[in-house]
Amino acid sequence: TEELKQKLESLGESSLRAFSMDTPGATDSVYQFEGEDYREKQKIIPIGNWIEPPKRERKANYAVDAYFREALRVSEPKAPKVQAPRPPKQPIVQDFQFFPPRLFELLDQEIYHYRKTLGYKVPRNPELGPESAKIQREEQRKIDDAESLSEEEVQEKEQLLTQGFTNWTKRDFNQFIKANEKYGRDDIENIAKDVEGKTPEEVMEYSAVFWERCHELQDVDRIMGQIERGEAKIQRRASIKKALDAKMARYRAPFHQLRISYGTNKGKNYVEEEDRFLVCMLHKLGFDKENVYEELRAAVHAAPQFRFDWFLKSRTAVELQRRCNTLITLIERENQELEEKERAEKKKKSGNANQNTPGGNSTGKGANSGKRKADNTPDTAQKNKKKKK
């Protein structure tokens, strides 16, 4: 140990530069092992099975517009459609103002004559399909045969322009359609309240003409569908209100006595006490009332029996509406079953009443009299004599 200690003390930075291993031979190195020099051997042995990586392919210049068109899916702008010329001073006539049909004939004649003076040629519209050529010829023929309006026709046109609902704007028409959807076509009183700036008499007059000539509107299918969907909702609300009234009429104190026949649709979240309160309070507030489920949610928060019912108090108005719809479906099914039972009982009672009529009893008496006559046969008479003896 003393020798090693002295040796380590003698080592310095210079000895690190001339580092050597303590091997038995001075010429030995780490590449020599058991008499073989592996440094030369590594140079001789080639590396086998070398797989050269592929060269990187560089893209050539690309079109920036084409790249972003594909990336963003931006369609090329369509060429604007060339509209046919119209006379500069022609009155604006809307279809919902219900002018006389003769006015549109005069206006079309005026338009065709104006195009004839300009020498306008009707272009072919490929979107119309195989009939585009035929339609093109018909339109061009109308232009070629058009004549200017006479003085009498001009006066007639001015007179017809005063016969439509000129004071009805697009805004008034939209309010009228929405009111028909909300209240139904027969509730003119409420419809007149929703159309601003119009008296009930004006709305009544317009409604009569509207339902008589509604087929003349361009988008009549959409408008009629909108009104019919609203009327279907009104009928649905009326049927639900009727079902709730029938259910409540069966109980003297529905908040305590009401029972719901769940069947297999009870669910695991709501209990019967909660459902009873929801149904009774919905009937009390009014099912067809606007924002009724917000008021129902406020009533749940104010009810003392649910002050610790955190599940029910944490329900939103939409969730309460969904639960009430389920309960209404169960009530309607229950009412339908009761009505079917009542019909069956009425049929049964009417059948029993028919059997107890005088005609029905006469058949029974005839059968009994036949039996009594059979008892008076000779054999039975002899048996009776033997019994007497």
C-alpha positions, 0 to 999 in steps of 0.5 A, a space after each residue: 500500500 505504501 508503494 501504491 500511495 507513493 506511485 499515485 502521489 507521483 502521478 500528475 497531469 503529464 502522466 494522464 496525457 501519456 496514459 498507459 495500461 499496466 500490462 505485462 508487456 510494454 508493447 501490449 495494447 487493448 487490441 491485442 488478446 491472446 496473441 491476436 491483433 484485433 485492430 488489423 483483423 477488423 480492417 480485413 473483415 467487411 461489414 455484411 448485409 448492409 442496407 443503404 437507406 433510400 435517398 430523400 426525394 424533393 418535391 418540385 415547385 407546386 401550385 399554391 392555388 391548387 394546394 389551398 383549393 384542395 386543402 380548404 375545399 373552396 369551390 370556384 366562383 360561378 359565373 353570374 346568371 345573365 338576367 333578362 332586361 325589364 322595363 325601368 319604370 314598372 311597379 313592384 308587385 308581390 304575390 302575397 298582395 293578391 292583385 287580380 290575375 289580369 294585372 300580371 298578364 298586362 305586366 308580362 305583356 309590357 315586359 315582353 314588348 320591352 325586350 322586343 324593342 331591345 332585340 333580346 334573344 332568349 339564351 338556352 338554359 342547360 339546367 332545364 334538361 332536355 326541354 330547355 330548347 322547347 322552353 327557349 322557343 316558347 319564350 322567344 315566340 312570346 317576345 316576338 309576338 308581343 305588342 305594346 299596351 293600348 291606352 285602354 290597357 294602360 288605364 286598366 293596369 292603373 286601376 288594377 294596381 289599386 285593387 290589391 293589398 298594397 298596404 301589406 308588406 313582407 313583414 306584415 305577411 310573415 307576422 300573419 303566417 307565424 300567428 296562423 302557426 301559433 294560434 291556428 287559422 280559425 283564431 282570427 282574434 289572436 292573429 289580429 293581435 300579433 299583426 302589428 299596425 293592422 285592425 281586426 277587420 283588415 286581418 279578417 279581410 286578408 285572411 279570407 282572401 289568403 285562404 281562397 288564393 293561397 295556391 297562387 303563392 310561389 312557396 305555398 308548400 312551405 307556408 302550408 306545411 309551416 301552418 299545418 305543423 303549428 296546428 298539429 301542435 295545438 291539437 296535441 296540446 289540447 289532447 294532453 290537457 284533456 288527458 290531464 283533466 280526466 286524470 285529475 277528475 278521478 281524485 278528490 285530493 290529487 296531490 296526495 291520492 294520485 297514482 300513476 300506473 308505470 308498468 315497466 317504465 318506472 325508471 330508477 331516478 324518480 320516485 312516485 311522490 316526485 312524479 305526483 307533484 310534477 303532474 299535479 303542479 303541471 296541471 295547476 300551472 297550465 300545460 299550454 302556458 308559455 315557459 311553464 317548465 321554468 315555473 315548474 322548476 321554481 315550484 319544485 325549489 319552493 316546495 317544502 317537502 323537497 327541501 332536502 331532495 337534491 336530485 329533484 332540485 338540481 334538475 333543469 327545465 329541459 330535464 323536467 320537461 322530458 320527465 313530464 312527457 314520459 308521465 303524460 304518455 303513461 297517463 294517456 295510455 292509462 286513460 285509453 285502457 279505462 275507455 276500452 274497459 268502459 266500452 266493453 262493459 257497455 257492450 256486455 250490459 247491452 247484450 244482457 239487456 237484449 237477452 232479458 227482453 220479452 222475446 227472449 223470455 217467450 223462447 224460454 217459456 216455450 221450452 218449459 211448456 215442451 218439457 211439461 208436455 213430454 211429462 204427460 206421455 203414456 209412460 209417465 202416466 203409468 209410472 204416476 199410477 203405480 206410485 199412487 197405488 
